[in-house]
Amino acid sequence: MKKFKPPTPEEIQAVFSSWNRYKGQGNWKSHRELTYETETAIKDVLKHYTVEQICKAIDNYALVLLSKNCIWSYAWTLYQFLIRSRPDNRQEKQFWRFLENNFIIDDYMTIEAIKARVAKRQESYKKIEPPVVPPTTEEKAELRKQFDELMHRKKPEILSPEEIKRRKEEQIGKLEGIK
C-alpha cells in the first residue's frame, strides 16, 4: 500500500494507456477516450496502489483473458475491472486477484495446458543428472593424505620490519667481509 497523494494526470494516463495497449487483441474492451467515471475509478485505485502495481494487474488480466491456455471469459472495460467487487466480499475488488502478489496463473489454466505443463516438468526431471556418488574408501584415504601433506608443509615466516632490517645488515656485513 502506498501513502495517499492525489494522483497526477500522468499517472492516470499511464494506467489508461496500459489498458489500451491490448486494443484489438481477442475480445479486449479498449477505450477511445478517458471518461469521467473511468478517471474517477483510476483515481480511487491510485489511493491504495501504485501505477506499477495497477499496470501489472492489467498485464496479468490480459494474460488470462487473451491466452488460449487460460479459462476466463469476462471481458471487462477498465472501469469494470477497477470497481467490480467480489460476490462473496463487497469490500474486495475483483482486480485484486490480478495484483502481482495475488496472481497465480495455474488458477486460470485449462486442463490441457496444465497437462502440458506437467508433461514438460516430468520431461525436465529426466534430464536431471544423478546425484553425486560418495567417494570410495581408497579415494577418501588419498584425499586425507593430500590434506595432511598440505597441513604439514612449512609455513613461510612472517618477519617484523626490525627483523628484516637486521637480516639485511647481516647480509651486507657478510658481503663486505668477502671483499
Buried (B, 14 or more C-beta within 10 A) or exposed (E): EEEEEEBEEEBBBBBBEBBBEBEEEEEBBBBEEBEEEBBBBBBEBBEEBEBEBBBBBBBBBBBBBBBEBBEEEEBBBBBBBBBBEEEEEEEEBBBBBBBEEEBEBEEBBEEEBEEEBEEEEEEEEEEEEEEEEEEEEEEEEEEEEEEEEEEEEEEEEEEEEEEEEEEEEEEEEEEEEEE
